[in-house]
Amino acid sequence: MELLHGSPAEKEGRSAREIRAYEFLDRLGVEFDRTDHPDRPATTMEVCADVDAVLGVHICKNLFLCNRQRTDFYLLIMPGDKPFKTKELSGQLGTSRLSFGSTEDMERLLDLHPGSVSILGLLADPEGRVRLVIDEDVLGEELFGCHPCENTSSIRFSVRDLREKIIPALGHEPAVVRLVGAD
């Protein structure tokens, strides 16, 4: 793995959702670095640690959640090393019994597959069916790391661009929460 700057010159072999993510960032003028790891999808802690080392930033934990009735959906972005406690988040959102959303709902609402969940998946949700939720610690960092809608590449860009360019362009006003990982 190596650190590269900006969008890949060659699009062949990349999914439409990944290309869409790069084109979105380019259109907004967001400068980003990336690393490609097509032979090592980021599905294990070992690969994630290798990706983090190359990028010089921890990839955020991106969780696709829903209520018990599967009528309300959430994309939670939080530090990758922070434990997730559903009860803690449920209380802050005023909802009960959050659980992980199904693969089918994730594909239908965000055009993503498990392991590739990213804030950039909100590109597929212009209707705002998925509510964006961000842990305040993420917004306090200098850099933000995520996947470009595929877990065979990883990118980093400034949190300033996340706040000032990306989130407004996605049209999903975030709910900012404070998670401590406690019961």
C-alpha positions as a Markdown table, in Angstrom:
| # | Residue | x | y | z |
|---|---|---|---|---|
| 1 | Met | 0.0 | 0.0 | 0.0 |
| 2 | Glu | 1.2 | 3.5 | -0.8 |
| 3 | Leu | -0.2 | 7.0 | -0.2 |
| 4 | Leu | -1.5 | 8.6 | -3.4 |
| 5 | His | -3.0 | 12.1 | -3.9 |
| 6 | Gly | -6.5 | 12.6 | -5.3 |
| 7 | Ser | -8.6 | 10.6 | -7.7 |
| 8 | Pro | -7.2 | 7.7 | -9.5 |
| 9 | Ala | -6.3 | 8.4 | -13.2 |
| 10 | Glu | -7.5 | 4.9 | -14.2 |
| 11 | Lys | -11.2 | 4.2 | -13.5 |
| 12 | Glu | -11.2 | 0.7 | -14.9 |
| 13 | Gly | -11.9 | -2.0 | -12.3 |
| 14 | Arg | -13.6 | 0.5 | -9.9 |
| 15 | Ser | -17.2 | 0.4 | -9.1 |
| 16 | Ala | -19.7 | 3.1 | -10.1 |
| 17 | Arg | -20.2 | 4.0 | -6.5 |
| 18 | Glu | -16.5 | 4.5 | -5.9 |
| 19 | Ile | -16.1 | 6.6 | -9.0 |
| 20 | Arg | -19.2 | 8.7 | -8.0 |
| 21 | Ala | -17.5 | 9.4 | -4.6 |
| 22 | Tyr | -14.3 | 10.6 | -6.3 |
| 23 | Glu | -16.2 | 12.8 | -8.7 |
| 24 | Phe | -18.2 | 14.3 | -5.9 |
| 25 | Leu | -15.0 | 15.2 | -3.9 |
| 26 | Asp | -13.3 | 16.6 | -7.1 |
| 27 | Arg | -16.4 | 18.7 | -7.9 |
| 28 | Leu | -16.3 | 20.2 | -4.4 |
| 29 | Gly | -12.6 | 20.9 | -4.6 |
| 30 | Val | -11.8 | 18.7 | -1.7 |
| 31 | Glu | -8.2 | 17.7 | -1.6 |
| 32 | Phe | -7.7 | 14.1 | -0.4 |
| 33 | Asp | -5.1 | 11.4 | -0.2 |
| 34 | Arg | -5.9 | 7.7 | -0.8 |
| 35 | Thr | -4.5 | 4.3 | -0.6 |
| 36 | Asp | -5.7 | 1.4 | -2.8 |
| 37 | His | -5.7 | -2.1 | -1.4 |
| 38 | Pro | -7.8 | -4.2 | -3.9 |
| 39 | Asp | -6.2 | -7.4 | -2.8 |
| 40 | Arg | -6.8 | -6.7 | 0.9 |
| 41 | Pro | -10.3 | -5.4 | 1.6 |
| 42 | Ala | -10.5 | -3.6 | 4.9 |
| 43 | Thr | -12.4 | -6.4 | 6.6 |
| 44 | Thr | -10.1 | -7.3 | 9.5 |
| 45 | Met | -8.4 | -5.3 | 12.3 |
| 46 | Glu | -5.0 | -6.2 | 10.8 |
| 47 | Val | -5.8 | -4.7 | 7.4 |
| 48 | Cys | -7.5 | -1.6 | 9.0 |
| 49 | Ala | -4.3 | -1.0 | 11.1 |
| 50 | Asp | -2.2 | -1.2 | 7.9 |
| 51 | Val | -4.5 | 1.2 | 6.1 |
| 52 | Asp | -4.4 | 3.6 | 9.1 |
| 53 | Ala | -0.6 | 3.5 | 9.1 |
| 54 | Val | -0.4 | 4.4 | 5.5 |
| 55 | Leu | -3.0 | 7.2 | 5.8 |
| 56 | Gly | -1.7 | 8.5 | 9.1 |
| 57 | Val | -5.3 | 8.7 | 10.4 |
| 58 | His | -7.7 | 6.2 | 11.9 |
| 59 | Ile | -10.6 | 5.2 | 9.7 |
| 60 | Cys | -13.8 | 6.1 | 11.4 |
| 61 | Lys | -16.3 | 3.5 | 12.5 |
| 62 | Asn | -19.4 | 3.9 | 10.2 |
| 63 | Leu | -22.5 | 2.1 | 11.5 |
| 64 | Phe | -25.7 | 1.7 | 9.6 |
| 65 | Leu | -28.5 | 1.5 | 12.3 |
| 66 | Cys | -32.3 | 1.4 | 12.4 |
| 67 | Asn | -35.1 | 1.3 | 14.9 |
| 68 | Arg | -37.0 | -1.9 | 15.8 |
| 69 | Gln | -39.7 | -1.1 | 13.2 |
| 70 | Arg | -37.1 | -0.5 | 10.5 |
| 71 | Thr | -38.8 | 2.9 | 9.7 |
| 72 | Asp | -35.9 | 5.2 | 10.9 |
| 73 | Phe | -32.4 | 4.7 | 9.7 |
| 74 | Tyr | -29.2 | 6.2 | 10.9 |
| 75 | Leu | -25.6 | 6.5 | 9.7 |
| 76 | Leu | -23.4 | 6.8 | 12.8 |
| 77 | Ile | -19.8 | 8.0 | 12.4 |
| 78 | Met | -17.6 | 7.7 | 15.4 |
| 79 | Pro | -13.9 | 7.1 | 16.3 |
| 80 | Gly | -12.9 | 3.6 | 15.3 |
| 81 | Asp | -11.4 | 2.8 | 18.7 |
| 82 | Lys | -14.4 | 3.9 | 20.8 |
| 83 | Pro | -16.8 | 1.2 | 22.0 |
| 84 | Phe | -20.3 | 1.5 | 20.6 |
| 85 | Lys | -23.2 | 1.1 | 23.1 |
| 86 | Thr | -26.7 | 1.2 | 21.6 |
| 87 | Lys | -28.3 | 2.3 | 24.8 |
| 88 | Glu | -26.1 | 5.4 | 25.0 |
| 89 | Leu | -26.9 | 6.5 | 21.5 |
| 90 | Ser | -30.6 | 5.6 | 21.7 |
| 91 | Gly | -31.1 | 7.9 | 24.6 |
| 92 | Gln | -29.5 | 10.9 | 22.8 |
| 93 | Leu | -31.6 | 10.3 | 19.7 |
| 94 | Gly | -34.8 | 9.8 | 21.6 |
| 95 | Thr | -35.4 | 6.4 | 20.1 |
| 96 | Ser | -35.6 | 3.0 | 21.5 |
| 97 | Arg | -33.9 | -0.2 | 20.6 |
| 98 | Leu | -31.5 | 0.6 | 17.9 |
| 99 | Ser | -29.9 | -2.3 | 16.0 |
| 100 | Phe | -27.8 | -2.8 | 13.0 |
| 101 | Gly | -29.6 | -2.2 | 9.7 |
| 102 | Ser | -30.0 | -5.1 | 7.3 |
| 103 | Thr | -27.8 | -5.6 | 4.2 |
| 104 | Glu | -30.9 | -5.2 | 2.1 |
| 105 | Asp | -31.8 | -1.8 | 3.6 |
| 106 | Met | -28.2 | -0.6 | 3.4 |
| 107 | Glu | -28.1 | -1.5 | -0.3 |
| 108 | Arg | -31.5 | 0.0 | -1.0 |
| 109 | Leu | -30.9 | 3.3 | 0.9 |
| 110 | Leu | -27.2 | 3.9 | 0.5 |
| 111 | Asp | -26.1 | 1.7 | -2.4 |
| 112 | Leu | -23.5 | 0.2 | -0.1 |
| 113 | His | -22.5 | -3.3 | 0.9 |
| 114 | Pro | -21.3 | -4.4 | 4.4 |
| 115 | Gly | -17.7 | -3.3 | 5.1 |
| 116 | Ser | -17.9 | -0.3 | 2.8 |
| 117 | Val | -20.2 | 2.0 | 4.8 |
| 118 | Ser | -19.1 | 5.6 | 4.5 |
| 119 | Ile | -20.5 | 9.1 | 4.8 |
| 120 | Leu | -20.1 | 9.2 | 1.0 |
| 121 | Gly | -22.8 | 6.6 | 0.8 |
| 122 | Leu | -25.2 | 9.5 | 1.5 |
| 123 | Leu | -24.7 | 10.5 | -2.1 |
| 124 | Ala | -27.3 | 7.8 | -2.9 |
| 125 | Asp | -29.8 | 9.3 | -0.4 |
| 126 | Pro | -30.8 | 12.7 | -1.7 |
| 127 | Glu | -34.3 | 12.3 | -0.1 |
| 128 | Gly | -32.7 | 12.2 | 3.4 |
| 129 | Arg | -34.1 | 8.8 | 4.4 |
| 130 | Val | -31.0 | 8.1 | 6.5 |
| 131 | Arg | -30.2 | 10.5 | 9.4 |
| 132 | Leu | -26.5 | 11.4 | 9.8 |
| 133 | Val | -25.2 | 11.1 | 13.3 |
| 134 | Ile | -21.6 | 12.1 | 14.2 |
| 135 | Asp | -19.8 | 11.7 | 17.5 |
| 136 | Glu | -18.4 | 15.1 | 18.5 |
| 137 | Asp | -14.9 | 13.6 | 18.9 |
| 138 | Val | -14.7 | 13.0 | 15.1 |
| 139 | Leu | -15.4 | 16.7 | 14.5 |
| 140 | Gly | -12.5 | 17.6 | 16.9 |
| 141 | Glu | -9.9 | 15.9 | 14.8 |
| 142 | Glu | -7.8 | 17.5 | 12.0 |
| 143 | Leu | -8.2 | 14.7 | 9.5 |
| 144 | Phe | -11.1 | 12.3 | 8.6 |
| 145 | Gly | -10.6 | 8.8 | 7.2 |
| 146 | Cys | -13.2 | 6.7 | 5.4 |
| 147 | His | -13.7 | 4.5 | 2.4 |
| 148 | Pro | -14.9 | 5.9 | -1.0 |
| 149 | Cys | -17.9 | 3.6 | -0.9 |
| 150 | Glu | -15.7 | 0.5 | -1.4 |
| 151 | Asn | -13.5 | -1.1 | 1.2 |
| 152 | Thr | -10.7 | -1.8 | -1.3 |
| 153 | Ser | -9.6 | 1.9 | -1.1 |
| 154 | Ser | -9.4 | 4.3 | 1.7 |
| 155 | Ile | -9.1 | 8.1 | 1.8 |
| 156 | Arg | -8.4 | 11.0 | 4.1 |
| 157 | Phe | -9.3 | 14.6 | 3.9 |
| 158 | Ser | -9.6 | 17.5 | 6.4 |
| 159 | Val | -12.4 | 17.7 | 8.9 |
| 160 | Arg | -12.8 | 21.3 | 7.9 |
| 161 | Asp | -13.7 | 20.1 | 4.3 |
| 162 | Leu | -16.0 | 17.5 | 5.9 |
| 163 | Arg | -17.9 | 20.2 | 7.9 |
| 164 | Glu | -17.7 | 23.1 | 5.3 |
| 165 | Lys | -18.0 | 21.3 | 2.0 |
| 166 | Ile | -19.0 | 17.6 | 2.1 |
| 167 | Ile | -21.8 | 17.6 | 4.7 |
| 168 | Pro | -23.6 | 20.7 | 3.2 |
| 169 | Ala | -23.3 | 19.3 | -0.3 |
| 170 | Leu | -24.8 | 15.9 | 0.9 |
| 171 | Gly | -27.8 | 17.8 | 2.3 |
| 172 | His | -27.8 | 15.8 | 5.6 |
| 173 | Glu | -27.6 | 18.0 | 8.6 |
| 174 | Pro | -25.9 | 15.9 | 11.2 |
| 175 | Ala | -27.1 | 15.2 | 14.8 |
| 176 | Val | -23.9 | 15.6 | 16.8 |
| 177 | Val | -23.7 | 13.3 | 19.8 |
| 178 | Arg | -21.3 | 12.7 | 22.7 |
| 179 | Leu | -20.5 | 9.0 | 23.0 |
| 180 | Val | -18.2 | 7.7 | 25.8 |
| 181 | Gly | -18.7 | 4.0 | 25.3 |
| 182 | Ala | -20.3 | 3.5 | 28.7 |
| 183 | Asp | -23.2 | 1.3 | 29.7 |
